[in-house]
Amino acid sequence: MSPAPRIRRRALVLWALAIVGVALLAAAPLVLNNYWLRVLTTVFMYAIVTQGLNVIVGLAGYHAFGNAVFFGFGAYGCGVAMTLGLPFPLALVAAVAVSAAVAGVIGWPILRLRGHYFAIATVALNLAAIQLVIQVGGITGGAQGLPLPLSDLPPGPLYRAIYLVMLAGMVVSTLLVAFILTRPFGYALRAIRDGERAAGVMGIDTTASKVAAWAISAGITGFAGGVWAYWITFIEPASAFDPAIGVKAYMMLILGGMGTVVGPVLGAFVLEFLSTLVWGGFVTAHQIVFGVLIVAICLVAPNGMLVAGRTLIQRWRSRHGAA
């Protein structure tokens, strides 16, 4: 069989498996208890944040350590919009728009920085956003926090609806990354990642491409923040702009595989489920055990679990064919 039909058949199999997996996840609330429903909802949320990080880090090669700032902007964008009377769907649109707009405005000066200077600037941006929300007060609630209007739905149906919205966000963000990878914009981002000066020489508008990538990244992350705000019904600066959200998403991206389509989702599932299982099995020493497991995974799969899996499959095929 020639390579082309084999690749097409493999792609069809992967698409079929993905569709079946999404269908099973969509039907899962019918059989899951509230605890595992919450765990999976959290997994989906982190998968969305990690996919957003994947656009600016994995594709463009700009390590935004403070990218979780857009999670907070999305949360407050949704919260403020709902307190002003907008329904949740429109408030969620506002969350995405606010996050993307902020990234687009500040991206022009900040994305001219490179390497660790850009990484430090994103961390500083996250700290500045906390103080901005506190100082503005009024519609943001300041340091006292912002309560969101309660839903008319009972808790059970509400949590199932949030579960499905997070699932849809994970699917759409993953498809968006897959779409970007096949477009000229995706090739431009990867050219910037591999060599920004060379990309500029080839005629790529590197600044505009980076700003667009960061705006897309921010919009994806802001979506997760908006749904999270509606989920917990009360937000305050320290939790909405929590740097740990970005750190955890970064770990998921590294473990799954930077610049891949499925890697961020794989990293989110593995890390969050691993954290949940370790917490349940080692109550007093869960952080030590969890840290050791993360180090072990990094040693075994330094380029991500997806790349490590492909390497193992290729080695197996090579040995099998030789045999």
Summary of the structure (lengths in Angstrom):
residues: 323
radius of gyration: 20.4
end to end distance: 19.9
largest distance: 72.1
contacts: 1088
relative contact order: 0.16
helix: 81%
strand: 1%
